[in-house]
Amino acid sequence: MSEKTTANDNPINSDGLAVLDNSTTSRTLQDFLDTVMVLPNLPIAEAISQLDHAGTGALVLCDPRRRPQTARRLVGLLTDGDIRRAIFRKVSLEEAVREIAVLDPIVARA
């Protein structure tokens, strides 16, 4: 019987979770984060493209300040539903995503 794998050829363990190769895990994670993290002033039209590229149902809005300790501070969450509702309300796709996203979302800390 052949080993089960993910679409990226990562083996799947008995719990159904992908087993990532340690040599590529941090780069893979960084690549993923780069696709889902956007600035709050990104135009909605660009966010639609980014959302499609990320292959997720949401993008995270991060603090635009460039200091290392705040570069990834979560300030909002933009979902495909937020975009859909904005289109229904005829919001310009040139508007910043911060105008339609959930700002300062509730998060669980590990």
C-alpha positions as CSV (number, residue, x, y, z in Angstrom):
1,M,0.0,0.0,0.0
2,S,1.4,3.4,-0.9
3,E,2.0,6.1,1.7
4,K,-0.5,9.0,1.8
5,T,0.8,12.4,1.0
6,T,-0.4,16.0,0.7
7,A,-0.6,17.9,-2.5
8,N,3.0,19.1,-1.8
9,D,4.2,15.5,-1.4
10,N,4.5,15.8,2.4
11,P,3.8,12.5,4.2
12,I,0.7,12.3,6.3
13,N,1.0,10.8,9.8
14,S,-1.6,8.5,11.5
15,D,-3.4,11.6,12.9
16,G,-4.0,12.9,9.3
17,L,-1.5,15.7,9.7
18,A,1.3,16.6,7.2
19,V,4.8,15.8,8.4
20,L,7.0,18.6,7.3
21,D,10.7,18.2,6.5
22,N,12.6,20.3,9.2
23,S,15.0,21.6,6.6
24,T,12.2,23.3,4.7
25,T,9.6,24.0,7.4
26,S,10.7,27.5,8.4
27,R,11.0,28.6,4.7
28,T,7.7,27.0,3.9
29,L,6.1,28.7,6.8
30,Q,7.6,32.1,5.9
31,D,6.4,31.7,2.3
32,F,2.9,31.0,3.6
33,L,2.9,33.9,5.9
34,D,4.1,36.2,3.1
35,T,1.0,35.2,1.1
36,V,-1.5,35.8,3.8
37,M,-0.1,39.0,5.5
38,V,-1.1,42.3,3.9
39,L,-1.0,46.0,5.0
40,P,-4.2,47.7,5.9
41,N,-3.9,50.2,3.1
42,L,-3.9,47.6,0.4
43,P,-6.6,48.3,-2.2
44,I,-9.5,45.7,-2.2
45,A,-8.7,44.8,-5.8
46,E,-5.2,43.8,-4.9
47,A,-6.5,41.9,-1.9
48,I,-8.8,39.8,-4.2
49,S,-5.7,38.8,-6.2
50,Q,-3.7,38.1,-3.1
51,L,-6.5,36.0,-1.6
52,D,-6.7,34.0,-4.8
53,H,-2.9,33.5,-4.7
54,A,-2.9,32.5,-1.1
55,G,-5.6,29.9,-1.6
56,T,-7.2,30.7,1.7
57,G,-10.5,32.3,2.8
58,A,-8.8,35.1,4.7
59,L,-5.9,37.5,4.8
60,V,-4.4,39.0,8.0
61,L,-3.8,42.7,8.2
62,C,-0.5,43.5,9.9
63,D,0.8,46.7,11.5
64,P,2.5,48.8,8.8
65,R,5.3,50.0,11.1
66,R,8.6,48.4,10.1
67,R,10.2,48.0,13.5
68,P,11.0,44.2,14.0
69,Q,8.9,43.9,17.2
70,T,5.7,45.3,15.5
71,A,6.2,44.2,11.9
72,R,3.8,41.3,12.3
73,R,1.3,42.7,14.8
74,L,-2.2,41.6,13.9
75,V,-4.5,44.6,13.3
76,G,-7.3,43.1,11.3
77,L,-8.7,40.1,9.4
78,L,-10.1,40.3,5.9
79,T,-12.3,37.4,4.7
80,D,-13.7,36.5,1.3
81,G,-17.1,37.3,2.9
82,D,-16.0,40.8,3.7
83,I,-15.0,41.3,0.1
84,R,-18.3,39.8,-1.1
85,R,-20.4,42.1,1.2
86,A,-18.3,45.1,0.0
87,I,-19.0,44.3,-3.7
88,F,-22.8,44.0,-2.9
89,R,-22.6,47.4,-1.2
90,K,-20.8,48.8,-4.3
91,V,-17.7,49.8,-2.4
92,S,-15.0,50.9,-4.7
93,L,-12.3,48.2,-5.2
94,E,-9.8,51.0,-4.9
95,E,-10.7,51.5,-1.2
96,A,-8.3,50.3,1.4
97,V,-9.0,46.9,2.9
98,R,-9.1,48.4,6.4
99,E,-12.4,50.0,5.4
100,I,-14.1,46.5,5.1
101,A,-12.0,44.2,7.3
102,V,-12.7,43.3,10.9
103,L,-10.2,45.5,12.8
104,D,-8.6,44.4,16.1
105,P,-10.1,40.8,15.9
106,I,-10.4,38.7,19.1
107,V,-7.5,36.2,19.2
108,A,-6.7,33.2,21.4
109,R,-3.2,33.2,22.8
110,A,-1.3,29.9,23.0
